[in-house]
Amino acid sequence: MSDVTGEPRHDGWTGNMTGRFAEEVGGIVRDELRAARDHVIGAVRPAGLGVALLATAGGCLVLGAGAASTTVLRMLETFLPRRLATAGLTAGYLAGALVLGRLGLQQLRAAGGASAWLADEVSDMVSTTANRVVPAGAEAARDAVNRQG
C-alpha cells in the first residue's frame, strides 16, 4: 500500500482508498462489458447468417412464384387466346389479393390498439390508390378497344 501521506507504493497504488476503489470497480466494469460484448457478438453472428438465409429464401420464393405464374399462363394459352388468358390470370391474382388483404385487415382490427390503427391506415391508402388506378385503367382499356375497333 502506501504510507498515511498518500505517497505511492512500489506497485503504483496510492493511499487514497476512493481512487483505489474506483480503479477496481472500473476494471470489473470493463471486464463485464467486454464479456457482454463478446456474448452479444457471439449471439448476433449466427442470427445475421440466419437473416441472410431467410432473405435469400424469400428471393427464391419470388422467383419460383414467377416461374409458376408463367407456367400457368402458358397452360391457359393452350386453350384461350393470349389476351384472355392474361386477363383471367391477372383477375385471379387480384381476387386473391383482395380476399387475403381483407382477411389480413380483419385480423389486424381484431387485435386492437396500434394494429387496428395500422389496419385503418392501410385501408385508407388502398382506397385512395384504387380510386386513382381504377379510372385510369378503365380509360386505358377503352382507348385500347377503340384503337382495335
Z-matrix of the N, CA and C atoms (Angstrom, degrees):
N
C 1 1.443
C 2 1.516 1 107.98
N 3 1.327 2 115.72 1 -139.17
C 4 1.459 3 121.28 2 177.49
C 5 1.505 4 108.64 3 -139.30
N 6 1.288 5 112.38 4 174.91
C 7 1.462 6 114.77 5 176.45
C 8 1.519 7 109.14 6 -82.53
N 9 1.294 8 117.40 7 -179.59
C 10 1.462 9 122.37 8 -176.38
C 11 1.520 10 112.83 9 -65.73
N 12 1.292 11 119.16 10 -16.25
C 13 1.461 12 120.97 11 -177.47
C 14 1.521 13 111.45 12 -81.63
N 15 1.317 14 118.35 13 -11.01
C 16 1.456 15 120.85 14 -179.44
C 17 1.503 16 113.01 15 90.23
N 18 1.332 17 116.61 16 10.99
C 19 1.457 18 119.87 17 178.08
C 20 1.525 19 109.20 18 -68.54
N 21 1.330 20 118.46 19 143.97
C 22 1.464 21 120.06 20 -176.75
C 23 1.517 22 112.43 21 -65.59
N 24 1.315 23 113.78 22 147.43
C 25 1.462 24 120.09 23 173.46
C 26 1.510 25 108.50 24 -82.30
N 27 1.265 26 115.79 25 -176.36
C 28 1.460 27 119.77 26 179.74
C 29 1.529 28 112.01 27 -70.75
N 30 1.340 29 118.43 28 -21.69
C 31 1.461 30 120.64 29 -179.28
C 32 1.529 31 112.89 30 -95.24
N 33 1.309 32 119.95 31 8.99
C 34 1.450 33 122.65 32 175.31
C 35 1.509 34 115.63 33 93.50
N 36 1.295 35 118.82 34 -8.88
C 37 1.457 36 120.65 35 -179.76
C 38 1.524 37 109.85 36 -77.89
N 39 1.334 38 114.72 37 146.02
C 40 1.457 39 118.87 38 174.65
C 41 1.507 40 108.24 39 -101.71
N 42 1.303 41 116.04 40 169.95
C 43 1.457 42 120.58 41 -179.89
C 44 1.517 43 112.32 42 -77.21
N 45 1.317 44 118.71 43 -3.09
C 46 1.458 45 122.65 44 -178.83
C 47 1.521 46 109.10 45 -75.89
N 48 1.315 47 118.57 46 107.19
C 49 1.465 48 123.05 47 -176.54
C 50 1.534 49 111.48 48 -65.77
N 51 1.323 50 116.95 49 -35.15
C 52 1.464 51 119.70 50 179.94
C 53 1.521 52 110.48 51 -64.30
N 54 1.322 53 116.86 52 -44.79
C 55 1.460 54 120.76 53 178.45
C 56 1.510 55 111.83 54 -63.21
N 57 1.323 56 115.94 55 -41.02
C 58 1.465 57 120.20 56 178.43
C 59 1.523 58 111.28 57 -64.26
N 60 1.325 59 116.26 58 -43.07
C 61 1.466 60 121.31 59 178.42
C 62 1.527 61 109.89 60 -62.26
N 63 1.337 62 117.09 61 -44.54
C 64 1.468 63 121.28 62 179.98
C 65 1.524 64 110.64 63 -61.33
N 66 1.327 65 117.01 64 -41.57
C 67 1.463 66 119.74 65 178.84
C 68 1.520 67 111.73 66 -64.79
N 69 1.318 68 116.66 67 -42.46
C 70 1.463 69 120.25 68 -179.82
C 71 1.521 70 110.84 69 -66.11
N 72 1.333 71 117.00 70 -44.30
C 73 1.465 72 120.56 71 178.93
C 74 1.525 73 109.61 72 -64.89
N 75 1.335 74 116.53 73 -42.07
C 76 1.465 75 119.93 74 177.30
C 77 1.520 76 111.86 75 -58.23
N 78 1.332 77 116.80 76 -42.09
C 79 1.463 78 120.53 77 178.14
C 80 1.518 79 111.80 78 -63.70
N 81 1.319 80 115.90 79 -42.05
C 82 1.468 81 119.72 80 178.89
C 83 1.525 82 110.45 81 -64.55
N 84 1.322 83 116.87 82 -44.60
C 85 1.474 84 120.81 83 179.61
C 86 1.526 85 110.25 84 -61.82
N 87 1.346 86 117.74 85 -44.04
C 88 1.468 87 120.45 86 178.28
C 89 1.531 88 110.86 87 -60.18
N 90 1.325 89 116.81 88 -43.56
C 91 1.464 90 120.60 89 178.64
C 92 1.525 91 111.21 90 -61.95
N 93 1.342 92 117.05 91 -42.77
C 94 1.467 93 120.55 92 179.95
C 95 1.526 94 111.33 93 -67.10
N 96 1.332 95 117.16 94 -40.99
C 97 1.467 96 120.60 95 177.55
C 98 1.521 97 111.03 96 -63.67
N 99 1.318 98 116.55 97 -40.41
C 100 1.459 99 120.68 98 177.59
C 101 1.525 100 110.00 99 -62.51
N 102 1.330 101 117.09 100 -43.25
C 103 1.465 102 120.88 101 179.21
C 104 1.532 103 110.65 102 -65.63
N 105 1.346 104 116.94 103 -41.05
C 106 1.465 105 120.36 104 178.84
C 107 1.528 106 110.72 105 -64.91
N 108 1.338 107 116.78 106 -42.51
C 109 1.463 108 120.67 107 178.08
C 110 1.524 109 110.61 108 -60.60
N 111 1.322 110 116.86 109 -45.37
C 112 1.463 111 120.45 110 179.03
C 113 1.524 112 111.13 111 -61.95
N 114 1.326 113 116.39 112 -38.12
C 115 1.466 114 120.65 113 178.96
C 116 1.532 115 110.76 114 -66.19
N 117 1.333 116 116.98 115 -45.20
C 118 1.472 117 120.89 116 -179.79
C 119 1.519 118 110.39 117 -64.71
N 120 1.321 119 117.26 118 -44.48
C 121 1.467 120 120.23 119 179.35
C 122 1.526 121 109.91 120 -61.97
N 123 1.324 122 116.51 121 -40.80
C 124 1.461 123 119.81 122 177.93
C 125 1.520 124 112.38 123 -63.41
N 126 1.330 125 116.96 124 -33.21
C 127 1.462 126 120.56 125 179.60
C 128 1.522 127 112.21 126 -79.95
N 129 1.327 128 117.82 127 -32.65
C 130 1.464 129 121.48 128 -175.28
C 131 1.522 130 112.31 129 -77.81
N 132 1.301 131 117.46 130 -35.13
C 133 1.466 132 119.11 131 -177.66
C 134 1.520 133 112.52 132 -56.17
N 135 1.326 134 119.52 133 -51.48
C 136 1.467 135 118.37 134 177.73
C 137 1.534 136 112.11 135 -64.59
N 138 1.332 137 117.53 136 -34.18
C 139 1.463 138 120.10 137 179.35
C 140 1.520 139 110.18 138 -66.23
N 141 1.331 140 117.09 139 -40.13
C 142 1.461 141 120.71 140 178.54
C 143 1.513 142 111.15 141 -60.61
N 144 1.303 143 116.42 142 -42.95
C 145 1.460 144 120.80 143 177.22
C 146 1.527 145 109.90 144 -64.70
N 147 1.326 146 116.68 145 -40.56
C 148 1.470 147 119.94 146 178.59
C 149 1.516 148 112.07 147 -62.15
N 150 1.334 149 117.13 148 -42.31
C 151 1.463 150 120.97 149 178.47
C 152 1.522 151 110.07 150 -63.97
N 153 1.328 152 116.96 151 -42.94
C 154 1.463 153 120.18 152 178.53
C 155 1.524 154 111.15 153 -61.83
N 156 1.329 155 116.41 154 -41.18
C 157 1.464 156 119.75 155 178.77
C 158 1.524 157 111.45 156 -65.75
N 159 1.352 158 116.76 157 -39.81
C 160 1.466 159 119.55 158 177.64
C 161 1.530 160 111.60 159 -65.23
N 162 1.321 161 117.27 160 -39.68
C 163 1.464 162 120.48 161 177.98
C 164 1.525 163 110.59 162 -64.23
N 165 1.310 164 116.79 163 -40.78
C 166 1.460 165 120.72 164 177.93
C 167 1.528 166 110.43 165 -65.31
N 168 1.327 167 116.18 166 -40.33
C 169 1.469 168 119.76 167 176.90
C 170 1.526 169 110.39 168 -62.18
N 171 1.334 170 117.13 169 -39.10
C 172 1.464 171 120.61 170 177.04
C 173 1.518 172 111.70 171 -62.32
N 174 1.338 173 116.56 172 -41.39
C 175 1.462 174 120.01 173 176.59
C 176 1.525 175 111.52 174 -62.17
N 177 1.322 176 116.74 175 -42.18
C 178 1.470 177 120.70 176 177.25
C 179 1.522 178 110.83 177 -63.38
N 180 1.325 179 115.98 178 -37.82
C 181 1.468 180 119.96 179 178.14
C 182 1.524 181 111.02 180 -62.39
N 183 1.332 182 117.13 181 -43.21
C 184 1.468 183 120.78 182 178.42
C 185 1.526 184 110.31 183 -62.60
N 186 1.338 185 116.68 184 -44.63
C 187 1.464 186 119.35 185 178.32
C 188 1.526 187 111.41 186 -62.81
N 189 1.326 188 116.75 187 -40.10
C 190 1.469 189 120.53 188 178.01
C 191 1.515 190 111.76 189 -64.62
N 192 1.327 191 116.72 190 -40.26
C 193 1.468 192 120.07 191 178.14
C 194 1.525 193 110.19 192 -65.27
N 195 1.322 194 117.21 193 -38.13
C 196 1.467 195 120.14 194 177.47
C 197 1.519 196 111.34 195 -65.06
N 198 1.319 197 116.28 196 -41.92
C 199 1.473 198 119.69 197 178.71
C 200 1.528 199 110.77 198 -65.56
N 201 1.328 200 116.38 199 -40.77
C 202 1.469 201 119.67 200 178.43
C 203 1.524 202 110.46 201 -64.57
N 204 1.319 203 116.67 202 -40.20
C 205 1.460 204 120.61 203 179.03
C 206 1.523 205 110.65 204 -62.87
N 207 1.318 206 116.82 205 -41.70
C 208 1.464 207 120.50 206 178.15
C 209 1.525 208 110.59 207 -63.70
N 210 1.314 209 116.19 208 -40.25
C 211 1.459 210 120.56 209 178.95
C 212 1.530 211 111.10 210 -63.28
N 213 1.332 212 116.32 211 -45.04
C 214 1.470 213 119.82 212 178.67
C 215 1.527 214 110.25 213 -62.58
N 216 1.322 215 116.64 214 -42.26
C 217 1.463 216 119.74 215 179.62
C 218 1.518 217 110.97 216 -62.13
N 219 1.317 218 117.42 217 -43.59
C 220 1.476 219 119.98 218 178.99
C 221 1.525 220 111.43 219 -64.20
N 222 1.332 221 117.14 220 -36.49
C 223 1.464 222 119.77 221 177.06
C 224 1.527 223 110.45 222 -65.81
N 225 1.342 224 116.89 223 -43.00
C 226 1.461 225 120.00 224 178.74
C 227 1.529 226 111.54 225 -63.25
N 228 1.325 227 115.99 226 -34.76
C 229 1.459 228 120.15 227 -179.12
C 230 1.527 229 112.91 228 -69.04
N 231 1.341 230 117.94 229 -12.88
C 232 1.465 231 119.55 230 178.56
C 233 1.523 232 111.72 231 -72.57
N 234 1.338 233 116.76 232 -24.95
C 235 1.468 234 118.09 233 179.55
C 236 1.528 235 113.13 234 -129.17
N 237 1.321 236 119.02 235 2.66
C 238 1.466 237 122.64 236 176.17
C 239 1.526 238 108.98 237 -128.90
N 240 1.325 239 116.23 238 151.83
C 241 1.472 240 117.62 239 172.79
C 242 1.539 241 109.72 240 -60.35
N 243 1.322 242 116.16 241 150.08
C 244 1.463 243 121.92 242 -175.05
C 245 1.531 244 112.07 243 -53.26
N 246 1.301 245 118.09 244 -47.38
C 247 1.473 246 120.28 245 -178.05
C 248 1.524 247 111.77 246 -65.05
N 249 1.312 248 116.83 247 -39.73
C 250 1.461 249 120.10 248 179.29
C 251 1.528 250 110.49 249 -67.68
N 252 1.319 251 117.16 250 -39.04
C 253 1.466 252 121.06 251 178.12
C 254 1.532 253 109.80 252 -63.74
N 255 1.326 254 116.13 253 -44.28
C 256 1.463 255 120.50 254 179.28
C 257 1.517 256 110.75 255 -63.98
N 258 1.318 257 116.60 256 -44.91
C 259 1.465 258 120.64 257 179.97
C 260 1.530 259 110.76 258 -63.81
N 261 1.325 260 117.36 259 -41.48
C 262 1.462 261 120.77 260 179.75
C 263 1.523 262 111.98 261 -64.38
N 264 1.331 263 116.33 262 -43.86
C 265 1.459 264 120.14 263 179.49
C 266 1.534 265 110.54 264 -65.85
N 267 1.318 266 116.37 265 -41.41
C 268 1.467 267 120.44 266 177.92
C 269 1.522 268 110.76 267 -62.59
N 270 1.327 269 116.54 268 -44.01
C 271 1.470 270 120.09 269 178.38
C 272 1.524 271 110.78 270 -61.90
N 273 1.321 272 116.89 271 -38.85
C 274 1.462 273 120.56 272 177.96
C 275 1.527 274 111.79 273 -63.45
N 276 1.343 275 116.46 274 -43.51
C 277 1.467 276 120.21 275 177.47
C 278 1.529 277 110.82 276 -63.23
N 279 1.326 278 116.19 277 -43.75
C 280 1.464 279 119.55 278 -179.44
C 281 1.533 280 111.35 279 -64.88
N 282 1.325 281 117.05 280 -40.07
C 283 1.467 282 120.00 281 177.96
C 284 1.533 283 110.30 282 -64.67
N 285 1.327 284 116.53 283 -41.97
C 286 1.465 285 120.06 284 177.05
C 287 1.522 286 111.71 285 -62.21
N 288 1.328 287 116.95 286 -42.72
C 289 1.465 288 121.00 287 178.23
C 290 1.530 289 110.60 288 -63.71
N 291 1.320 290 116.96 289 -39.27
C 292 1.465 291 120.82 290 179.43
C 293 1.529 292 110.81 291 -64.11
N 294 1.313 293 116.93 292 -48.12
C 295 1.469 294 120.74 293 -179.08
C 296 1.531 295 110.94 294 -63.97
N 297 1.329 296 116.72 295 -48.88
C 298 1.465 297 120.05 296 -179.64
C 299 1.528 298 111.81 297 -65.10
N 300 1.318 299 116.91 298 -37.59
C 301 1.459 300 120.66 299 177.68
C 302 1.518 301 112.15 300 -63.66
N 303 1.316 302 116.43 301 -44.19
C 304 1.476 303 119.92 302 178.54
C 305 1.530 304 111.15 303 -63.96
N 306 1.319 305 116.60 304 -41.83
C 307 1.473 306 119.74 305 177.20
C 308 1.526 307 111.29 306 -62.15
N 309 1.330 308 116.45 307 -42.05
C 310 1.453 309 120.32 308 178.72
C 311 1.521 310 112.02 309 -63.51
N 312 1.332 311 117.00 310 -42.45
C 313 1.465 312 120.80 311 178.20
C 314 1.527 313 111.08 312 -64.51
N 315 1.332 314 116.89 313 -38.65
C 316 1.470 315 119.84 314 177.15
C 317 1.528 316 110.63 315 -61.86
N 318 1.316 317 116.48 316 -42.06
C 319 1.464 318 120.23 317 179.26
C 320 1.530 319 111.10 318 -63.75
N 321 1.326 320 116.23 319 -42.40
C 322 1.466 321 119.95 320 179.12
C 323 1.530 322 111.04 321 -64.17
N 324 1.318 323 116.65 322 -42.61
C 325 1.468 324 119.53 323 179.24
C 326 1.526 325 110.90 324 -65.14
N 327 1.321 326 116.62 325 -37.68
C 328 1.464 327 120.65 326 179.68
C 329 1.528 328 111.09 327 -66.03
N 330 1.336 329 117.56 328 -29.37
C 331 1.459 330 120.85 329 179.00
C 332 1.524 331 111.57 330 -69.68
N 333 1.335 332 116.84 331 -26.64
C 334 1.466 333 121.36 332 177.56
C 335 1.512 334 112.53 333 75.09
N 336 1.313 335 115.52 334 -177.22
C 337 1.463 336 122.47 335 177.05
C 338 1.511 337 113.10 336 59.81
N 339 1.323 338 115.44 337 -136.40
C 340 1.463 339 121.92 338 -178.42
C 341 1.528 340 111.31 339 -63.59
N 342 1.327 341 117.26 340 -30.42
C 343 1.458 342 120.46 341 179.26
C 344 1.530 343 110.58 342 -65.82
N 345 1.331 344 116.62 343 -41.41
C 346 1.465 345 120.28 344 177.86
C 347 1.520 346 110.41 345 -64.80
N 348 1.330 347 116.31 346 -40.51
C 349 1.466 348 120.11 347 177.15
C 350 1.525 349 109.81 348 -61.02
N 351 1.331 350 117.57 349 -44.29
C 352 1.461 351 121.87 350 178.63
C 353 1.520 352 110.78 351 -60.53
N 354 1.327 353 116.99 352 -42.07
C 355 1.463 354 120.89 353 178.89
C 356 1.524 355 110.52 354 -60.25
N 357 1.319 356 117.58 355 -43.07
C 358 1.464 357 121.05 356 178.85
C 359 1.523 358 111.20 357 -64.05
N 360 1.346 359 116.61 358 -41.58
C 361 1.465 360 120.54 359 179.51
C 362 1.531 361 110.81 360 -64.25
N 363 1.318 362 117.03 361 -45.14
C 364 1.467 363 120.81 362 179.64
C 365 1.520 364 109.90 363 -63.49
N 366 1.315 365 117.35 364 -42.77
C 367 1.460 366 121.34 365 179.22
C 368 1.527 367 111.06 366 -60.68
N 369 1.330 368 116.58 367 -42.92
C 370 1.466 369 120.19 368 178.00
C 371 1.531 370 111.43 369 -63.50
N 372 1.338 371 116.79 370 -42.17
C 373 1.468 372 120.29 371 179.99
C 374 1.530 373 111.19 372 -64.97
N 375 1.323 374 116.60 373 -41.31
C 376 1.462 375 120.31 374 179.93
C 377 1.523 376 110.10 375 -65.60
N 378 1.331 377 116.72 376 -42.01
C 379 1.466 378 120.06 377 178.79
C 380 1.520 379 111.41 378 -62.61
N 381 1.313 380 116.90 379 -43.30
C 382 1.464 381 120.94 380 179.42
C 383 1.522 382 110.64 381 -62.63
N 384 1.328 383 116.12 382 -44.44
C 385 1.463 384 119.96 383 179.88
C 386 1.526 385 110.88 384 -65.58
N 387 1.331 386 116.87 385 -43.62
C 388 1.466 387 120.30 386 179.79
C 389 1.521 388 110.76 387 -62.47
N 390 1.324 389 117.47 388 -37.66
C 391 1.464 390 120.32 389 179.55
C 392 1.524 391 111.94 390 -66.54
N 393 1.315 392 118.19 391 -20.98
C 394 1.457 393 121.26 392 175.00
C 395 1.524 394 111.67 393 -89.78
N 396 1.323 395 116.10 394 -41.72
C 397 1.458 396 120.99 395 -171.64
C 398 1.526 397 112.13 396 -75.29
N 399 1.312 398 117.63 397 -43.94
C 400 1.464 399 120.37 398 -174.75
C 401 1.532 400 112.01 399 -60.13
N 402 1.332 401 119.81 400 -49.12
C 403 1.469 402 117.91 401 177.75
C 404 1.531 403 112.77 402 -62.20
N 405 1.323 404 117.52 403 -38.55
C 406 1.470 405 120.14 404 178.82
C 407 1.524 406 110.52 405 -65.50
N 408 1.332 407 116.89 406 -40.86
C 409 1.464 408 120.49 407 178.04
C 410 1.519 409 112.14 408 -65.76
N 411 1.322 410 116.86 409 -40.80
C 412 1.468 411 120.44 410 178.45
C 413 1.523 412 110.45 411 -63.83
N 414 1.322 413 116.10 412 -40.66
C 415 1.465 414 119.62 413 179.01
C 416 1.526 415 110.86 414 -65.80
N 417 1.328 416 117.45 415 -40.54
C 418 1.460 417 121.14 416 178.09
C 419 1.522 418 110.86 417 -64.19
N 420 1.327 419 117.54 418 -39.21
C 421 1.462 420 121.24 419 178.61
C 422 1.532 421 110.41 420 -66.08
N 423 1.334 422 116.84 421 -41.91
C 424 1.485 423 119.78 422 177.28
C 425 1.523 424 110.49 423 -61.71
N 426 1.324 425 117.28 424 -43.44
C 427 1.464 426 120.61 425 179.23
C 428 1.529 427 111.01 426 -61.80
N 429 1.327 428 117.25 427 -40.76
C 430 1.463 429 121.33 428 -179.85
C 431 1.535 430 110.40 429 -65.46
N 432 1.319 431 116.75 430 -41.28
C 433 1.477 432 120.15 431 179.28
C 434 1.529 433 110.00 432 -67.11
N 435 1.332 434 116.62 433 -41.11
C 436 1.470 435 119.97 434 179.62
C 437 1.526 436 111.92 435 -64.71
N 438 1.338 437 117.64 436 -35.63
C 439 1.479 438 120.51 437 178.42
C 440 1.514 439 111.20 438 -68.32
N 441 1.326 440 118.03 439 -32.63
C 442 1.467 441 120.28 440 -179.56
C 443 1.522 442 111.29 441 -80.35
N 444 1.317 443 116.33 442 -30.17
C 445 1.462 444 120.80 443 -173.41
C 446 1.454 445 116.14 444 -85.50
